[in-house]
Amino acid sequence: MKRSNYVLFASASLFLLSSVQLLRSRSHSVKAAPAEPRTFSNEGLITAPGRVEAVSEEIRVSSELSGRLESVPVEEGDRIHKGQVLAQLENKDYAARVLAAEATLSERKAELLRTVNGARLQERRAAQANMQAAQAVLENARKEAERRRNLADRDMVSRDEAERYERVYQVARAEYDRATQEFSLVDADAREEDRRRAEAAVAAAEAQLAEARAYLEKTYVRSPIDGVILRKFRHTGESVSTQFDSPIVTVANDSVLRVRLDVDETDVARLRVGQPAFVTAEAYGSRKFTGRVIRVGRILGKKNVRTDEPSERVDTKILETLVELDPGQSLPLGLRVDSYVRTGPHETADRANE
């Protein structure tokens, strides 16, 4: 009897020990199981994937003219300022057009000045002297013709000779009329239509010069903003064309950083402009980069940022939201981050502390 009790007690002890070991193994297996995929919303907190971008976003800088690049004096990572030359096209032909337009303008201005001011004093005096000389010749021819006519009336000279001197007189009269008209033209003030015609010629030459200078300026590709060179696509000697997309560089103003969030459609009702937010990145461990929601989209769309998690749904609609990071924080542009927007008590507490 005692032996059977002992066997029964030993069996019960063995069963109890086996049960404890089974429970421990299950506990360890639960602890070692992979973590559940991160959810995109919690009470008081909206979680969404995001991507870091510059306040200006990326700007693709290209040339307004087709041609061959003479130089591209910038490299990726260079700091640039607005108006700085990022590239230059070969432009000798454009420079020659400017010189030709400048010469044409100088000529047109001289013609206008001549029209407005009239002839020079020396030209006036010369025209007046020609008129006076023609008048003297006319007077001599008139007297000689009159004398020959009187002699012919008295049959002292032939009628043919008298007529010959009459013709000389008529020629002298015509020459005097011509000299008189020339002096009047040189000495007269400019006519209104002549002045306007000369002014229009000057205006046309100025427009041609402005056009030539504008084309020459377009051969210098300048930065539209202060910022940094992100990518360099073209190098010295390569050609660019306006017929297809051929950016030379991309630039961005990274003085202020933003994060573009893909907020799940189930969380859009809790979003507000001004809500505090922070982002984290795997490369920076537990460090938080703080900011504020500055823009909430007005239309749902497809996802822009992929988390690469197996459980991620790619058919979910999202609402683009912009978070502006606080000054003094630095993250690489294009970095994928996990973003968190406070919508509950934390938001109220944060605002109370401000």
C-alpha positions in Angstrom: 0.0 0.0 0.0 2.8 2.3 0.9 4.6 1.4 -2.3 1.6 2.3 -4.4 1.3 5.7 -2.7 4.9 6.4 -3.4 4.5 5.6 -7.1 1.4 7.8 -7.3 3.2 10.7 -5.6 6.2 10.3 -7.9 3.9 10.3 -11.0 2.2 13.5 -9.8 5.5 15.2 -9.2 6.8 14.3 -12.7 3.6 15.6 -14.3 3.8 18.9 -12.3 7.5 19.4 -13.4 6.6 18.7 -17.0 3.8 21.3 -16.9 6.1 23.9 -15.5 8.8 23.3 -18.1 6.1 23.5 -20.9 4.8 26.8 -19.5 8.4 28.2 -19.4 9.1 27.2 -23.0 5.9 28.8 -24.2 6.8 32.0 -22.3 10.3 32.1 -24.0 8.7 31.5 -27.4 6.3 34.4 -27.0 9.2 36.7 -26.0 11.3 35.6 -29.0 8.5 36.1 -31.5 9.0 39.0 -34.0 7.3 42.3 -33.0 4.1 43.1 -34.7 4.3 45.7 -37.5 4.1 49.3 -36.2 0.5 50.6 -36.4 -0.2 53.9 -38.0 -2.4 55.4 -35.3 -2.7 55.3 -31.6 -4.9 57.1 -29.1 -3.6 60.7 -29.0 -0.9 60.0 -31.6 -0.9 59.7 -35.4 2.0 57.7 -36.8 2.9 57.8 -40.5 5.9 57.2 -42.7 7.5 60.3 -44.1 10.4 61.6 -46.2 12.7 64.6 -45.5 12.7 67.4 -48.0 13.9 71.0 -48.3 11.6 74.0 -47.9 12.0 74.7 -51.7 11.7 71.0 -52.7 14.1 70.0 -55.5 14.5 72.5 -58.3 15.7 71.2 -61.7 17.8 73.9 -63.3 18.2 73.7 -67.1 19.1 76.1 -69.9 16.6 78.2 -71.9 18.8 77.8 -75.0 20.2 74.8 -76.8 24.0 74.5 -77.1 27.2 73.1 -75.8 28.3 73.6 -72.2 31.5 75.7 -72.0 31.8 75.2 -68.2 29.9 73.8 -65.2 31.8 75.3 -62.3 29.9 73.7 -59.4 29.9 70.3 -57.8 27.4 68.3 -55.7 27.3 69.6 -52.1 28.5 73.1 -53.0 26.7 76.0 -51.2 25.3 78.5 -53.7 23.6 81.8 -53.7 20.8 83.3 -55.8 22.1 84.6 -59.1 25.4 82.6 -59.0 26.5 81.1 -62.4 26.0 77.4 -62.3 26.8 76.7 -66.0 27.8 78.6 -69.2 27.0 77.8 -72.8 29.4 78.6 -75.6 28.4 82.1 -76.5 30.8 83.8 -78.9 28.0 84.2 -81.6 25.7 85.8 -79.0 28.4 88.2 -77.9 29.0 89.2 -81.6 25.3 90.0 -82.0 25.5 92.3 -79.1 28.5 94.2 -80.6 26.6 94.5 -83.9 23.5 95.8 -82.2 25.5 98.4 -80.3 27.1 99.7 -83.5 23.7 100.0 -85.2 22.3 101.9 -82.2 25.2 104.3 -82.3 24.6 105.0 -86.0 20.8 105.5 -85.5 21.5 107.9 -82.6 23.9 110.0 -84.8 21.2 110.2 -87.5 18.7 111.4 -85.0 21.0 114.0 -83.7 21.7 115.2 -87.2 18.0 115.4 -88.0 17.2 117.4 -84.8 20.2 119.7 -84.8 20.3 120.2 -88.6 23.5 120.7 -90.6 26.7 121.9 -89.0 27.7 125.6 -89.2 30.4 124.9 -91.8 27.8 123.2 -94.0 25.5 126.1 -93.8 28.2 128.5 -94.7 29.3 126.4 -97.6 25.7 126.2 -98.9 25.3 130.0 -98.5 28.6 130.6 -100.4 27.5 128.4 -103.2 24.2 130.3 -103.4 26.0 133.7 -103.5 28.4 132.4 -106.2 25.5 131.2 -108.3 23.8 134.5 -107.8 26.9 136.4 -109.1 27.2 134.1 -112.1 23.5 134.6 -112.8 23.9 138.4 -112.6 26.8 138.4 -115.1 25.0 136.1 -117.4 21.9 138.3 -117.3 23.8 141.4 -118.2 25.8 139.7 -121.0 22.6 138.2 -122.5 20.9 141.7 -122.3 23.9 143.3 -124.0 24.0 140.7 -126.8 20.3 141.1 -127.3 20.7 144.9 -127.8 23.6 144.4 -130.2 21.6 141.9 -132.2 18.7 144.4 -132.5 21.2 146.9 -134.1 22.6 144.1 -136.3 26.0 144.4 -134.7 26.0 140.7 -133.8 24.2 137.8 -135.2 20.9 136.6 -133.8 22.4 133.1 -133.1 25.1 134.6 -130.8 22.4 136.6 -128.9 20.4 133.4 -128.4 23.5 131.5 -127.2 24.1 134.0 -124.4 20.4 133.8 -123.6 20.7 130.1 -123.0 23.8 130.7 -120.8 21.7 133.0 -118.7 18.9 130.4 -118.4 21.5 127.8 -117.2 22.9 130.3 -114.7 19.4 131.0 -113.4 18.7 127.3 -112.9 22.0 126.8 -111.0 21.1 129.7 -108.8 17.7 128.2 -108.0 19.4 124.9 -107.1 21.9 126.5 -104.8 19.1 128.5 -103.2 17.1 125.3 -102.5 20.1 123.5 -101.1 20.8 126.4 -98.7 17.2 126.5 -97.6 17.3 122.7 -96.9 20.5 122.9 -94.9 19.5 126.0 -93.0 15.9 124.9 -92.2 14.7 123.2 -88.9 14.0 119.5 -88.9 10.6 118.5 -90.1 8.3 116.6 -87.6 8.0 113.5 -89.7 11.8 113.4 -90.2 12.4 113.7 -86.4 9.8 110.9 -85.7 11.3 108.7 -88.3 14.7 109.1 -86.8 13.4 108.5 -83.3 11.6 105.3 -84.4 14.9 104.0 -85.9 16.7 104.6 -82.6 13.9 102.8 -80.7 14.1 99.8 -83.0 17.9 99.7 -82.6 17.6 99.8 -78.8 15.1 96.9 -78.9 17.4 94.8 -81.1 20.3 95.5 -78.6 18.1 94.6 -75.6 17.2 91.3 -77.4 20.8 90.5 -78.2 21.8 91.2 -74.6 19.0 89.0 -73.3 20.0 86.1 -75.4 23.6 86.5 -74.3 22.5 86.6 -70.6 20.6 83.3 -71.2 23.8 81.6 -72.0 24.7 82.0 -68.3 22.6 79.5 -66.2 22.1 81.1 -62.8 20.8 79.7 -59.5 17.2 80.8 -58.7 17.7 80.4 -55.0 20.2 80.3 -52.1 20.9 76.6 -51.2 22.9 73.6 -52.1 23.7 71.5 -55.2 22.0 68.1 -54.8 22.8 66.5 -58.2 25.0 67.4 -61.2 23.7 65.8 -64.4 25.8 67.6 -67.1 29.5 68.4 -67.5 31.7 70.6 -69.6 31.5 69.7 -73.3 28.1 68.1 -73.1 25.2 69.5 -75.0 21.8 70.6 -73.7 18.6 71.0 -75.6 15.2 72.7 -75.2 13.5 69.9 -77.1 13.7 67.5 -74.2 14.1 67.6 -70.5 17.9 68.0 -69.9 18.5 69.5 -66.4 22.1 70.5 -65.7 21.8 70.4 -61.9 19.2 70.2 -59.1 19.3 72.6 -56.2 17.3 73.1 -53.0 17.0 75.6 -50.2 17.7 73.4 -47.1 17.7 76.3 -44.6 14.4 74.9 -43.4 13.6 71.2 -43.4 10.2 69.7 -43.9 8.8 66.1 -43.7 6.1 65.0 -46.1 3.9 62.5 -44.3 1.6 59.8 -45.8 -1.2 59.9 -43.2 -3.6 57.0 -43.4 -7.1 57.8 -44.4 -8.5 56.5 -41.1 -6.6 59.3 -39.2 -7.3 62.3 -41.3 -10.2 63.6 -39.1 -7.7 64.2 -36.2 -5.2 66.2 -38.2 -4.9 70.0 -37.6 -2.5 72.6 -38.8 -0.3 73.6 -35.8 -0.2 70.3 -34.1 3.2 69.4 -32.5 5.0 66.5 -34.2 8.3 64.7 -34.1 10.2 62.3 -36.3 12.7 59.5 -35.8 15.0 57.7 -38.1 16.7 54.3 -37.7 20.1 55.8 -38.4 19.7 58.2 -35.4 18.4 55.7 -32.8 16.0 57.2 -30.3 16.7 60.8 -31.1 13.6 62.9 -31.8 13.4 65.7 -34.3 10.6 68.1 -33.4 8.4 70.3 -35.5 4.9 71.4 -36.3 2.2 70.6 -38.8 2.1 73.4 -41.3 -0.1 72.0 -44.1 -2.8 69.4 -44.4 -3.7 68.1 -47.9 -7.2 68.5 -49.3 -7.3 65.4 -51.4 -6.5 61.7 -50.8 -4.1 59.9 -53.0 -1.7 57.0 -53.3 1.2 56.4 -51.0 4.5 58.2 -51.7 6.6 56.5 -49.0 7.1 52.8 -48.7 8.1 51.3 -45.3 9.2 48.0 -46.8 7.4 46.1 -44.1 5.8 42.8 -45.3 2.4 43.7 -43.7 2.2 47.1 -45.4 -0.9 47.8 -47.5 -0.1 49.6 -50.7 -3.7 50.1 -51.7 -4.5 52.4 -48.8 -5.4 56.0 -49.5 -3.3 58.6 -47.8 -3.5 62.4 -47.1 -0.2 64.3 -47.7 0.7 66.4 -44.7 3.7 68.7 -44.2 5.6 69.0 -40.9 8.2 71.7 -40.6 11.1 70.8 -38.3 12.2 73.3 -35.7 15.4 75.3 -36.6 18.8 73.9 -35.7 18.0 70.3 -36.6 19.8 68.6 -39.5 18.7 65.5 -41.5 19.8 64.3 -45.0 17.3 65.2 -47.7 15.3 62.2 -48.9 15.7 60.3 -45.7 12.8 58.1 -44.8 11.6 58.7 -41.3 8.8 57.6 -38.9 6.6 60.6 -38.1 4.4 61.2 -35.1 1.7 63.9 -34.7 0.3 64.5 -31.3 -3.5 64.9 -31.3 -4.5 64.2 -27.7 -3.6 65.4 -24.2 0.1 65.6 -25.2 -0.8 68.3 -27.7 -2.6 70.4 -25.0 0.3 69.9 -22.6 2.8 71.0 -25.3 0.9 74.1 -26.0 0.6 75.0 -22.4 4.4 74.7 -22.0 5.0 77.2 -24.8 
